[in-house]
Amino acid sequence: MSTPTAAPGRRLPLVLRNRAFGTVWTAQVLTQAGTRMFQVGTSWWLIAHVASGDGGFAAGMLMALSTLPAVALAPLVARAIARRSHRSVLRGAAAGAGTAAAALAGWAAASDLPVVAIYAAALVLATCQAFFDPCLTTSVPELVDDEDIEAATGFELSTQSLASLGGALLGALVVDGAGVAGLAAGCALAYGTAAVLITSVRFRTPTDGARMHGAPTSVEGPDTGADVDPAPRRTLRRVLGKLPYVRAILLCFTAANLFTTAVFVVMPLYTATVLHGDGATVSLLEASLGLGTLIGSFTGARVPGRPTVVGAACLGAMALALAVPGLIATRPVIAGALLVTGWCVGVIGVRFVALFQRLVPAADKPAFFAVMQAVLGATFPVASLLFGLLGDHLSARTLCLIQAAGLVPAALALLLLPGRHRTADGPLAEAEAEAEAGADADAEAVEATGPDADADADAGPGAHPAPASASFAGGTR
C-alpha cells in the first residue's frame, strides 16, 4: 500500500508518515477519550440525577477514585513497564478497561445501578489508564526517530485535550440521552478499538536505542507477551534524588495541580448552581478547556523562553483565567477563560516534557515515568474531595477564586527556582538549552522538508532508525 507523500517543501504530520506512532497515538486518544467521557458523564449524573444536597462530595469522590490508582500503584506500574513488553502492557490495559466498561453497560441495562458500582468502575478504568499512559510515554523512542521526539511529544500530550474535546463533549450529553448504560457501552467500544489497534503495531526492541552508539539494531518480532530482561535500575527515591532540579519542578506543579485539577469538580457544580444549565452546558465548558489544551499542545514548542519562565508565566495566566468565572457568570466569557486555561496547560506540558526527555537517564525512564505520574497525580484525589466538600458549603464562584489564588505561589516558586543545579549527567544550562533548541527545531520542522521524508512515509512500522536520545512524556492534568 502506498503512503501519501507531502507536497514539495512540506512534510506530512508525524502521525501520517510514521504508521506505528500514528496507530498507537490513535489508541491513546480512544482510551483517554473513553476515560474522560466516563468521568464527565458519571460526574454530571451524580450531581444532576442522583445526589441531592451533597452532589459536590459525590462528584469529588468519583474524581478522587479516578486518579488514586496512578498514585498508589506507581511502583507496580514501574516494574510492569520495565519488565514486560510495552505492547502487551498497552494492549492488556485497553482490553481490561473495555471488559470492565462492557460489564457495567450490561448491568446498567438490566437494572438500576447503585452508586458504589459507578465508583468501582471508575477505579478499574483508572487502574487500566494508570498502566497505559506511562507505558506509552516510555515507548516513544521505540516508535519515532530522535528528530521527531518533540513532534511526538506534542501529539501525545494533545491526547488529553482531544479526550476532553471528544469525551467531555459526549459524556454529559450521552448520560442525559441514553443513561449510564449508553455511556458505558460507548466507553467499551473505544477501549476495544484501542486494543485492536495496538495489536496491529510492531515496536522496536530496547536494544535499538544502542544505535546511538553505533551498535546493531533489530526490530521487535511478533509479541509473545514474554518478560523483557531489564537493565539494572535505581529505586524511585534514588531516581529523583539524582535529579534535584527536576524534583523541584515536579513539586511546583504538584502544588499547582491541587488547584488546577479541581476544575473538573467545580465546573459541573458551577453549571448546576450558578448557570442552572444542563449536560450541554457542561459539555461546552469541558470542550472549551479541551480545545485550549489541544491548541497549546501544538503551539507550545513555538513559545520562546526558558521552560521555567514560560511555566511561571502560564501559571500566572491560568490564575487570571480561573478567577474570571468567580467574577462574571456569562457562558461565552467563562468558555473563553477555560480556553485560555487549557492553552496554558498544553504549553506547560510540551515545554517541560521536552526538557525532561533530555534530563532523565535512559535506564531510569520506567521508574521516572511512574513516579512522575504519581507525584503530579497525588494532589488530584485530595483536590477532588476538598473542593467537593467545599462545594456543598461555599458557592461555586468562591471556589473559582480560591483556585486562582492558589496558583500564584506556585507560579512564583517556579520562577524563582535556582538556575545552577546540575542534572545526573551534566550541567542544567546545557540540557535546558538543548531542550529549547529542540523545541525551536520542532516548530521549524513543520514547514521544512526532510531529505528522507518520503522514505520514512513508505517504511513500515518499526522500520525507522532508533532515536539518539531517550524520551520522557507526561504532563499536568
N, C-alpha and C positions, 0 to 999 in steps of 0.2 A: 504494500500500500504506500503510495507516495504521500509525503507530508507537505502541506502548504509552505511555500517559501516567502520570505519578505520581499517587498518591492525594493529596487535599488536604493541604497542609502538608509535602509531601515532594517531593524532586526525584529523578528517575531517576539512576542512576550514569552517569558520563560516557560509558562505552563503549556505553551503550544509547541515550542521547539525541544522541550525535554518531556517526553511522554511519561516517563516514570514519575517525575516530580509532579507533573500535571495531574496524573491519576491519584496519587497519594494526597495531594492538596485538595482535590475534589472530595475525597473520602473524609478529610478533616472538616471541610465545610459542612458535609452532611451530618457528621457526628455532633459537631458543636451546634449546628442549627437545631438538631433534634433535642439536645440537652437544653438549649436556650428556650425553645418552644415549650418544652415541658415545664421549665421553671416559671416562665412568664404566665403560661396558661393556668397552671395549678395555683400560682400565687393569686391571680385575679379570681379564680374560682373560690379560693378560701375567703378572700375579702368580700367579694360581691354576692356569693351564693351560699356560703356555709356559715362562716363565723359571724357572730353578732356582738359588737362591743369590744371584742378582743382580736379583731382581724389583723392588727399590727403584729401582735405576738405570734399568731398562727402563720402569717407570711414570713416573719422573721425566723421562726423555727424551720420552715421549709428551706429558706435560703442558707441557713446555718448548716443543715444536713447536706445540702448540695455542695458544700465546699469542705466539709470536715474530712472526707477521705484523703484529699490531696495533702492535708497536713498530717493526719495520723498515720498514713501508710507510706510516708516518704522513704524510710529505709527499705521497706519491702519493694517499692517501686524501683528504687535504685538498683537493688540486687537483681530484680527480674530483667531490667533493661540491659544490665551488664552481662548477664549470663545466657539470655535467651536470644534467639533470632528475632531481630526487630520486626520483621514481617509477621512472625507468629504472634508477637505481643499485640501489634496493632490489629490484626485480624481477630484475635481472641477477644480483645476489648470491645470491638464493634459488634461482634456476634453475640457476646454476653449481654450487652445493652439492648440489642434487638430482641433477644429472647425475653428479657425482663419486661420490656415495653409491650410485647405481644401478649404476655401473660396478664398484664394489668388491663389491656384492652378487652381481653376475654372476660375478665372478672367484672369490669365496669359494664359491659354489655349484658351480662347475666343478672346482675343485682346491684343494689346501691353500694357504693364504696365507702368504707369507713375512712376517716381522715388518716388513721395510722397506716393504711395501705398506701396512701399517697406519699407519706413520709418515708416508708420503706422503699418504695420505688425510686424516690429521689435519691436515697442513699446508695442504691445499687447502681443507678445510672451515673452518679458522681464517682463511684468507685471505678467503674469502667473508664470514664473520662480521665481519671487521675493516672491511669496507666497509659492511655492513648496519647495525651498531649506531650508529656516529656519524652516519650519514646519517639514520637515523630520529630521533635526538635533534635534529638540525638541522631536521627537518621539523615539529617540534611546533607552531611558530607558524603553519604552513600548514594545520593540522588543527583547532586549538582556539582559543577566544577567550581574551583575557588573563585573565579571572577564572577560567578553567579550567586555567591553566598548572600550578598546584600539584597539582590533581587528576590532570592528565595525567602529571605527574612521578611521582606515587605509583603510577599504573597502569604506567607504563613501567618504573620500577625494580622493580616487582613481577614482571616477566617473568623476571628471573634466579631468583627464588625459585620461581616456577611451573615454570620449566625444571628446577630442582633437584628439585622435588617429582615432576614427571612423568618427566623424562628420567632422573634418578638412580634413581628408584624402578623404572623399567623396565630400565635399562641392564644391570646385573649379572644380573637375572633372565632377560632375553632371551638373553644370552650363554650362561648355564647351560642354557637350554632349546632354543634354536634356533641357537646359534653366531654367528659373525661375519656370516654371510650374512643371517640373520634380522634382526640388529641393523642392518646397513647398509640393508636393504630398508625397515625402519621409518623410518629417518632420511630416505631418499629420498622416502617418502610425505609426511613432514612438510614437507620443503623444497618439494616440488612443489605442495602445497596452499597454502603461503605465497605462492609466486609467482603462483598463480591469484588469490588474494585481493587482492594488491597491484595486479594488472592491473585490477581492478574499481573502484578508488578514483580519484577526481579530487582533485588537490592544488591549493591556491591558488597563484597566481604570487607570486614575491618582492615584486612591486610592491604586493601587498595590505598589506604592512607599512607603506606610506605612509599608510594610513588614519588612523594615529595623529596625522598632521599635517594631516588634512583633505583629502588627495589622493584622487582617484578610484581605485577598485579594480576588479579583474577576477578572473575565475575561470579556472583553467587548463583549456584545452580538451584534446582527445584528445592523448595523449602520443606524440610523434613520436620521442623519444629524442635530439632535437637538443640541441646545446650551448646553455647559457644564458650570456649575456654577464655576467660577474661584475663587481661594483664593485671598485675598487682595494682591495687588502687588504695588510696588513703581513705580514712574514715570521713564521714560527713563533717565532723568537727575540724579535722585537720585540713580539709579542703578549703573551708572558709578562713581557717587560721592562717593559711599561707597567702590569702588574698584580702588584706586589710581594707584596701580601697573599695573593692567590690562589696565587701561586707558592710562598709559604711553606706554605700549607695542603697543596698538592699534594705538596710534599717530605715533610711529616709523614706523609701517607697512603701515599706511596711506601715509606717506611721501614716503616710498619706492614704493608703488603702483603707484604713479604719474609717475614713470619712467619704472617700470616693465610692467604695463598693456599697455603701448604704443607700445609694441612689436607686438600687433595684428593689428596695423595700419602700423607700419614700415615694417613688413615682406612682405605684398603684394606690397608696394611701392618699396622695395629693389628688389623683384623679377622682377618687371616690368622695373625699371630704371637701375639697376646695373647688374643683371644676365640675363636680357632680356629673361626670361623664360615664361612658360605658367602655366595653372592650375595644372599640375603635379608637377611643382617645388614648388608652394605654398603648395600643399599637403605634399610634402616631408618635408618642413621646419616645418609646423604645426605638422605633425606626430612626428617629432623628439622632439619637445617641449613636446608633449603629452606623448610620451614614457618615457622621462626622469621623468616627474611628476608621472607617474604610478610606476616606479621603486622607486622613492623617497617616495611615499605613503606607499609602503610595506616594505621599509627598514629603514624608519625614526625612528622607535622605537628602532633600533639597534645602532643608532649613540649615543655614550656616551657624557656626559657632561650636565651642566645645560642648560635649554632651552634658556636663553638669550645669553649664549656663543655660543651655536650651531646656533642660529638665526643670530647672528652677523657674524659668520664665513661663513654661507651660503650666506648672502647678499654680503659679500666681494667676494666670489667665483662667484656669479652672475654678479657682476660688471666686473670682468675679462672676463667672458664668453661673455657678451654682447658687450664688446669692440672688440672682435675678428672680427666680420663682418665689422667693421669700418676700419680694417687694412688689412684683407685678404678676397678677393672676390672669394672664391672657394667653390663650393657646399658641398663637403664632410666635409670641415673644419667648415663651417657655421652650417651644420647639427649637428656636434659633439658639437659645442658651445651651441646650443639650447638644446641638450640633457642634458648637464651639468646644464644649467639654469633651465630646468624642474625638474631635480632631486633635486635641492636646494629648489624649490617651494614646492615639495612634502614633503621633510623632515621638512621644517618650519611648514607646515600645521599640520602634525601629532604631532610634539612635542608640539606646542602651543595649539592645540585643547585639547590634553590630559591634559595640565596644566589648561586651562580654565574650563574644565569639573569639576575640583575639587575646583576651586576658586569661582565660581558663585553660590550663594544660589539657591536652587531649585525653590522657589517661583518667582525668578527673571528671570528664564530661557527664557520664551517667549519674554519679553521685551529686554533682553540682546541679544538674537539671532538676533532680528530685527535690533537693534541699531548697533550691530557688523557688520552685512552685510552692513548697511547704511554707517558706518564710513569708512570701508575698501573700499567700492564702490564709495564713494563720489568723489574720485580723477579720477575715470575712465572716466566720461564724459569730465572732464577738460583735462586729458591727451590725450584723443582721438581727441578732437578739436584742442588742442595746437599742438600736433605733426602732425596732419593732415594739419594744416595751414603751419607749418614749412616745411613739406614735399613738398609743392608747391614752396618753395623758397630755401631750402637747400637740399643738396644731402642726400640720404638715409644713406650713410656711416657716415656723420656727425651726423645724428640723433642717430645712434648706439653709437657713442662716448659720446653724451650728456646723453643718458640713463645710460651708465656705470658710468660717473662722478657723476650723481645724486644719485646713490645708496651708495656711500662712506659715506656721512654724516649720512645717516640713519643707516648704519651698526655701526658706531662709537657711535651714540646716544644709540642704543640698548645695546651695550657692556658696556657702562658707566652708565646704569641705576642703581640707588642705590639699594642695596640688603636688606635693612632693613624695607621696607614697611610692613604693616600689611594688611591682607585681611579683608573682612567684618566679618569673623568668626574666625580668628586666625592668628598666625604668618605665614608670607610668606614662610620662610625656610621650615616649615613642609609641606606646600602644594606643594612646588617645589620638595621636597624630595619624597613625595608620588607620584607625577606625574612621576618623573624619575624612581621610583621603579616600578610603573605600566607599564611604557614603557619596562623596562627590563623583567618584568614578561611576557608581551605580546610576546616579542621576544623568550623567552624560551618556551612559550606555544605551539609554532609551532611544537616542537619536543616532547612535553610531552603528556601523555595520561591521561585525566581526568577520575576519577573513575566512573563518570556517563555520559561519552560521548555518549555511545550507547543509554542511556535513553533519553538524550537530542535529539539525532537524530531521535528517534522514536516518540517523543512528538509532538503533533500537534501545529499549530500556536497559540501563546499566552499562551502555557501551561508551559512555563519556569518560575522559581521563579523571583520575581521582583528584580531589581538591588538595591544594597545597597547604592549607591550614585547617585547624579544627574549627567547628562552629558551635555556637550555643544559641538556643532560642527559648523564649519565654516572654514575659511581659506583665504589665499591670492589667488587672481586670477593669 
